[in-house]
């Protein structure tokens, strides 16, 4: 390979690797968590990719050739098959993620505001505040609606639902229009536990909640999977509103959501779960 071309590729790999590592650091900085939550954060994938690119660039510089040429033929074929399948599956899932059912004229009196994280100081990140604003706008236009905020404590972090309720009250939403579900640890439990809290609030069977008009509010990238789950669990009349995600988080958010969407579909295929909520 031409020396100048090899040097350009080496520098490109090295710089991109550094950018991925910096990106990981920025994500951790803008939403600080506990040591445990930081260690298990999906955002660490950018640290791994950055380190991998720096390794590849260093190998190229020291050996004057790509690491690819050090692999055996079967390893190259296996990598290409796995990589190609991964890209294809990810692209298909991204299409569905980008095309949720958006409510043009929602008329639901039940709003489920899904959680999206909290930092170690009990503060809501910008993405969750954006969800709150979207929910607030709807609640102002529909004075009969009741909102339930859902989200428990994860990895030694504070429970999210109470913090979200406090934030909504500070933004002007009446406290008696907000219910909380402070125990859910994932989106499946968000719907499962919220249905129970709502049935107790309205003093009706859960089947009535499942067949009521329900508006799901979450980040746009999370909306399609949320609706998929809601239908799977027995909600028959759901619509959705999606909030915007800060630009700096888009790459991380969509990458994580693709993995989560694939994981959900595999779970349904292999285990048949989640099951429909028992009325």
BALOLUM-295825 format. One line per 3 residues: number of its first residue (from 1); for each residue x, y, z of C-alpha. Coordinates in nm, 2 decimals. Example, Ala and Ser with C-alpha at 12.3 -4.5 7.8 and 13.67 -1.06 7.14 Angstrom:
BEGIN
1	1.23 -0.45 0.78 | 1.37 -0.11 0.71;
END
This chain:
BEGIN
1	0.00 0.00 0.00 | 0.12 0.35 -0.08 | 0.30 0.50 0.23;
4	0.10 0.82 0.22 | -0.23 0.64 0.18 | -0.14 0.41 0.47;
7	-0.05 0.71 0.69 | -0.39 0.88 0.61 | -0.58 0.57 0.71;
10	-0.37 0.53 1.03 | -0.44 0.89 1.13 | -0.81 0.85 1.04;
13	-0.84 0.54 1.26 | -0.65 0.70 1.55 | -0.85 1.03 1.54;
16	-1.18 0.85 1.51 | -1.08 0.63 1.81 | -1.00 0.94 2.01;
19	-1.33 1.10 1.92 | -1.52 0.79 2.03 | -1.34 0.80 2.37;
22	-1.41 1.17 2.41 | -1.78 1.11 2.32 | -1.80 0.84 2.59;
25	-1.66 1.08 2.84 | -1.90 1.36 2.74 | -2.20 1.12 2.78;
28	-2.09 1.02 3.13 | -2.02 1.39 3.22 | -2.36 1.52 3.12;
31	-2.55 1.25 3.31 | -2.34 1.14 3.60 | -2.43 0.82 3.78;
34	-2.30 0.60 4.06 | -1.99 0.39 4.00 | -2.20 0.09 3.94;
37	-2.43 0.26 3.69 | -2.13 0.40 3.51 | -1.96 0.06 3.48;
40	-2.28 -0.10 3.33 | -2.37 0.20 3.11 | -2.43 0.12 2.74;
43	-2.23 0.44 2.66 | -1.91 0.24 2.74 | -1.94 0.08 2.40;
46	-1.79 0.40 2.26 | -1.49 0.36 2.49 | -1.45 0.00 2.36;
49	-1.48 0.11 1.99 | -1.24 0.39 2.05 | -0.98 0.16 2.21;
52	-1.03 -0.09 1.92 | -0.97 0.18 1.66 | -0.66 0.30 1.83;
55	-0.53 -0.06 1.85 | -0.59 -0.11 1.48 | -0.42 0.22 1.39;
58	-0.12 0.14 1.61 | -0.09 -0.21 1.45 | -0.10 -0.05 1.11;
61	0.17 0.20 1.20 | 0.40 -0.06 1.36 | 0.36 -0.33 1.09;
64	0.29 -0.11 0.79 | -0.02 -0.31 0.71 | -0.37 -0.36 0.83;
67	-0.46 -0.61 1.10 | -0.71 -0.75 0.85 | -0.42 -0.92 0.67;
70	-0.31 -1.10 0.98 | -0.64 -1.29 1.00 | -0.70 -1.63 0.84;
73	-0.94 -1.68 0.56 | -1.21 -1.84 0.77 | -1.18 -1.56 1.02;
76	-1.23 -1.30 0.75 | -1.53 -1.49 0.61 | -1.69 -1.53 0.95;
79	-1.64 -1.16 1.03 | -1.79 -1.05 0.70 | -2.10 -1.28 0.75;
82	-2.16 -1.17 1.11 | -2.09 -0.80 1.02 | -2.32 -0.81 0.72;
85	-2.60 -0.98 0.91 | -2.56 -0.73 1.19 | -2.58 -0.43 0.96;
88	-2.89 -0.57 0.78 | -3.08 -0.66 1.10 | -2.99 -0.32 1.25;
91	-3.11 -0.13 0.94 | -3.44 -0.32 0.94 | -3.50 -0.25 1.31;
94	-3.39 0.12 1.27 | -3.67 0.15 1.01 | -3.93 0.04 1.25;
97	-3.78 0.26 1.53 | -3.80 0.56 1.30 | -4.17 0.50 1.21;
100	-4.38 0.48 1.53 | -4.75 0.55 1.53 | -4.76 0.92 1.61;
103	-5.09 1.07 1.76 | -5.20 1.35 1.53 | -5.51 1.44 1.74;
106	-5.48 1.24 2.06 | -5.79 1.24 2.28 | -5.68 1.01 2.57;
109	-5.76 1.08 2.93 | -5.47 0.86 3.05 | -5.11 0.96 2.99;
112	-4.83 0.72 3.07 | -4.50 0.92 3.09 | -4.22 0.67 3.06;
115	-3.90 0.72 3.26 | -3.56 0.78 3.09 | -3.30 0.80 3.36;
118	-3.19 1.01 3.65 | -2.84 1.11 3.78 | -2.69 1.03 4.12;
121	-2.80 1.38 4.25 | -3.17 1.31 4.17 | -3.17 1.54 3.87;
124	-3.35 1.46 3.55 | -3.14 1.47 3.23 | -3.24 1.70 2.94;
127	-3.40 1.41 2.75 | -3.64 1.34 3.04 | -3.72 1.70 3.08;
130	-3.81 1.71 2.71 | -4.05 1.42 2.77 | -4.20 1.61 3.06;
133	-4.25 1.92 2.83 | -4.43 1.71 2.57 | -4.65 1.56 2.84;
136	-4.72 1.90 2.99 | -4.82 2.05 2.66 | -5.08 1.77 2.61;
139	-5.20 1.79 2.97 | -5.27 2.17 2.93 | -5.48 2.10 2.62;
142	-5.67 1.82 2.79 | -5.78 1.93 3.14 | -5.95 1.59 3.20;
145	-5.64 1.39 3.15 | -5.46 1.21 3.43 | -5.08 1.15 3.40;
148	-4.88 0.86 3.56 | -4.51 0.90 3.58 | -4.32 0.57 3.61;
151	-3.97 0.46 3.70 | -3.80 0.31 4.00 | -3.45 0.31 4.14;
154	-3.17 0.15 3.93 | -2.81 0.07 4.03 | -2.83 0.27 4.36;
157	-2.97 0.57 4.18 | -3.27 0.76 4.33 | -3.62 0.65 4.22;
160	-3.72 0.84 3.90 | -4.10 0.87 3.93 | -4.11 1.09 4.24;
163	-3.84 1.32 4.10 | -4.04 1.35 3.77 | -4.36 1.43 3.96;
166	-4.18 1.70 4.15 | -4.04 1.85 3.83 | -4.38 1.85 3.67;
169	-4.53 2.02 3.97 | -4.26 2.29 3.96 | -4.34 2.34 3.59;
172	-4.71 2.41 3.68 | -4.89 2.08 3.65 | -5.15 2.02 3.93;
175	-5.03 1.76 4.18 | -5.37 1.59 4.19 | -5.34 1.51 3.82;
178	-5.02 1.32 3.86 | -4.99 0.95 3.98 | -4.66 0.78 4.04;
181	-4.54 0.43 3.99 | -4.20 0.42 4.16 | -4.10 0.05 4.13;
184	-4.06 -0.03 3.76 | -3.71 -0.12 3.65 | -3.77 -0.15 3.27;
187	-4.03 -0.06 3.01 | -4.22 -0.39 3.06 | -4.27 -0.31 3.42;
190	-4.35 0.05 3.34 | -4.67 -0.07 3.17 | -4.74 -0.36 3.40;
193	-4.72 -0.16 3.72 | -4.88 0.15 3.57 | -5.18 -0.05 3.47;
196	-5.22 -0.17 3.83 | -5.19 0.18 3.97 | -5.44 0.32 3.73;
199	-5.69 0.04 3.80 | -5.67 0.12 4.17 | -5.70 0.49 4.11;
202	-6.01 0.45 3.89 | -6.14 0.16 4.11 | -6.19 -0.06 3.80;
205	-6.05 -0.39 3.67 | -5.73 -0.38 3.48 | -5.91 -0.49 3.17;
208	-6.09 -0.15 3.16 | -5.75 0.03 3.16 | -5.62 -0.20 2.89;
211	-5.92 -0.11 2.67 | -5.91 0.27 2.74 | -5.76 0.54 2.53;
214	-5.40 0.57 2.65 | -5.13 0.82 2.54 | -4.77 0.71 2.57;
217	-4.52 0.99 2.60 | -4.15 0.91 2.57 | -3.85 1.01 2.35;
220	-3.92 0.97 1.98 | -3.65 0.71 1.94 | -3.81 0.50 2.22;
223	-4.17 0.53 2.10 | -4.20 0.25 1.85 | -4.06 -0.01 2.10;
226	-4.29 0.12 2.37 | -4.60 0.09 2.15 | -4.49 -0.26 2.05;
229	-4.46 -0.36 2.41 | -4.79 -0.19 2.51 | -4.98 -0.39 2.24;
232	-4.80 -0.70 2.34 | -4.91 -0.66 2.70 | -5.28 -0.60 2.61;
235	-5.33 -0.23 2.57 | -5.57 -0.20 2.27 | -5.61 0.17 2.21;
238	-5.27 0.35 2.25 | -5.13 0.65 2.07 | -4.80 0.81 2.12;
241	-4.62 1.14 2.14 | -4.24 1.15 2.11 | -4.01 1.42 2.24;
244	-3.68 1.54 2.09 | -3.35 1.41 2.22 | -3.04 1.64 2.26;
247	-2.82 1.61 1.95 | -2.52 1.50 2.15 | -2.71 1.19 2.26;
250	-2.86 1.09 1.93 | -2.59 0.84 1.82 | -2.58 0.68 2.16;
253	-2.96 0.67 2.19 | -3.04 0.51 1.86 | -2.75 0.26 1.89;
256	-2.88 0.15 2.23 | -3.24 0.14 2.10 | -3.15 -0.08 1.80;
259	-2.99 -0.33 2.05 | -3.30 -0.31 2.28 | -3.54 -0.36 1.99;
262	-3.35 -0.66 1.86 | -3.33 -0.80 2.22 | -3.71 -0.76 2.26;
265	-3.80 -0.93 1.94 | -3.56 -1.22 2.03 | -3.72 -1.25 2.37;
268	-4.07 -1.26 2.22 | -3.96 -1.52 1.96 | -3.77 -1.75 2.20;
271	-3.98 -1.72 2.52 | -4.31 -1.57 2.42 | -4.27 -1.30 2.68;
274	-4.38 -1.05 2.79 | -4.73 -1.20 2.84 | -5.05 -1.01 2.83;
277	-5.14 -0.84 3.16 | -5.39 -1.04 3.35 | -5.72 -0.85 3.38;
END
